[in-house]
Amino acid sequence: MVDTITNAQLLEMTTQIVSSHVGNNHVQPDQIQNVIKQVYKTLNSISSDGYRYQDRPSPAVPIKKSVMPDYIICLEDGKHLKMLKRHLKSVYNMTPEEYRERWGLPPDYPMVAPNYAEKRSQLAKDIGLGTKN
C-alpha cells in the first residue's frame, strides 16, 4: 500500500529532525525558528514532488505468479528455486515467517515448489516413511 505523507506526518518528522539536530549541534535560540521552517519546507517539497513511502517494498514478480509447479520465485530477488527456505536464510537471514510477514503472504504460502514437494512425498512413501511397523 502506498500513501502520500500527511501534514500531521510532516509535522511529526519535522519535530523529530529538529529535536535531533538541536540536541546534537549548537544552534542559536533565534535560529531555531528558521531551522524548523527550513526542515518543514524541505520535507513538504519532497512530499509534493511525488515522493512516497511504502509500507511494503515491490516484489520482484507479482505474488500470484510466484508459485509455479516446478519452482517458486523469490519475491526478494526474482530467483527461481525449488526450495525457498534455505535461500532466504543464507542470502537474507530471514525465516519463512518473516518472509511471509514482509510480503503479506498467508501462513500456508509454500516454501517448496509443488511438484518437488509431491516428488519428495512419494519418495518417502515408497521407502516406507510415515508407517508404523
C-alpha positions as CSV (number, residue, x, y, z in Angstrom):
1,M,0.0,0.0,0.0
2,V,1.4,3.4,-1.0
3,D,0.3,6.5,0.8
4,T,1.2,10.2,0.5
5,I,2.6,11.9,3.5
6,T,0.0,13.8,5.5
7,N,0.5,17.2,7.1
8,A,0.5,15.6,10.6
9,Q,3.3,13.2,9.5
10,L,5.2,16.2,8.1
11,L,4.9,18.0,11.4
12,E,6.0,14.9,13.3
13,M,9.0,14.3,11.1
14,T,10.0,18.0,11.3
15,T,9.8,17.8,15.1
16,Q,12.0,14.7,15.2
17,I,14.6,16.1,12.8
18,V,14.8,19.5,14.5
19,S,14.9,18.0,18.0
20,S,17.7,15.7,17.0
21,H,19.6,18.5,15.2
22,V,19.3,21.0,18.1
23,G,20.2,18.3,20.6
24,N,23.4,17.4,18.8
25,N,24.5,20.8,17.4
26,H,24.9,24.3,18.8
27,V,22.1,26.3,17.4
28,Q,21.4,29.9,18.4
29,P,18.0,30.3,20.0
30,D,17.0,32.9,17.4
31,Q,17.9,30.5,14.6
32,I,15.6,27.6,15.8
33,Q,12.6,29.1,14.1
34,N,14.5,29.2,10.8
35,V,15.7,25.6,11.2
36,I,12.1,24.5,11.8
37,K,10.8,26.4,8.7
38,Q,13.6,25.1,6.5
39,V,13.2,21.4,7.6
40,Y,9.4,21.6,7.1
41,K,9.7,23.3,3.8
42,T,12.2,20.7,2.5
43,L,10.0,17.8,3.7
44,N,6.9,19.4,2.2
45,S,8.6,19.9,-1.2
46,I,9.8,16.3,-1.2
47,S,6.3,15.1,-0.4
48,S,4.6,17.3,-3.0
49,D,7.1,16.3,-5.7
50,G,5.6,12.8,-5.6
51,Y,8.0,11.1,-3.3
52,R,6.1,8.4,-1.4
53,Y,6.8,6.0,1.2
54,Q,5.7,2.4,1.1
55,D,4.7,0.0,3.8
56,R,6.0,-2.9,1.8
57,P,8.6,-3.0,-1.0
58,S,7.6,-4.0,-4.5
59,P,8.1,-7.7,-5.2
60,A,10.4,-8.9,-8.0
61,V,7.3,-10.6,-9.6
62,P,3.6,-10.4,-8.9
63,I,2.8,-12.5,-5.9
64,K,0.1,-14.5,-7.8
65,K,2.8,-15.6,-10.3
66,S,5.4,-16.6,-7.7
67,V,4.3,-20.2,-7.2
68,M,4.8,-22.4,-10.3
69,P,4.5,-26.2,-10.5
70,D,8.3,-26.7,-10.8
71,Y,9.7,-23.7,-8.9
72,I,8.9,-20.8,-6.6
73,I,10.1,-17.3,-7.5
74,C,11.7,-15.4,-4.6
75,L,9.9,-12.1,-4.2
76,E,13.1,-10.5,-2.9
77,D,15.3,-11.1,-5.9
78,G,13.3,-13.0,-8.6
79,K,15.3,-16.2,-8.4
80,H,13.6,-19.5,-9.4
81,L,14.1,-22.1,-6.7
82,K,12.7,-25.5,-5.7
83,M,13.2,-24.8,-2.0
84,L,12.9,-21.2,-0.8
85,K,13.7,-21.6,2.9
86,R,17.4,-22.1,2.7
87,H,17.8,-19.3,0.1
88,L,16.0,-16.9,2.4
89,K,18.2,-17.8,5.4
90,S,21.5,-17.8,3.6
91,V,21.1,-14.7,1.5
92,Y,18.7,-12.5,3.5
93,N,19.0,-14.1,7.0
94,M,15.2,-14.3,7.0
95,T,12.9,-17.0,8.3
96,P,9.8,-18.2,6.3
97,E,7.6,-16.4,8.9
98,E,9.5,-13.1,8.4
99,Y,9.3,-13.5,4.6
100,R,5.5,-14.2,4.7
101,E,5.0,-11.2,7.0
102,R,7.2,-8.9,4.9
103,W,5.2,-9.7,1.7
104,G,1.8,-10.1,3.4
105,L,1.5,-13.8,2.4
106,P,-0.8,-16.3,4.1
107,P,0.6,-18.7,6.7
108,D,0.2,-21.6,4.3
109,Y,2.2,-20.0,1.5
110,P,4.6,-22.8,0.2
111,M,8.3,-22.7,0.7
112,V,8.8,-25.7,-1.7
113,A,7.7,-26.0,-5.3
114,P,4.5,-28.1,-5.5
115,N,5.9,-30.7,-7.9
116,Y,9.1,-31.1,-5.9
117,A,7.1,-31.5,-2.7
118,E,5.0,-34.2,-4.3
119,K,8.1,-36.0,-5.6
120,R,9.7,-36.0,-2.2
121,S,6.5,-37.1,-0.6
122,Q,6.1,-40.0,-3.0
123,L,9.8,-41.0,-2.4
124,A,9.2,-41.0,1.4
125,K,6.1,-43.2,1.0
126,D,8.0,-45.6,-1.4
127,I,10.7,-46.3,1.2
128,G,8.1,-46.7,4.0
129,L,8.5,-43.5,6.0
130,G,5.5,-42.5,8.0
131,T,4.2,-46.0,8.5
132,K,4.1,-47.9,11.8
133,N,6.0,-51.2,11.6
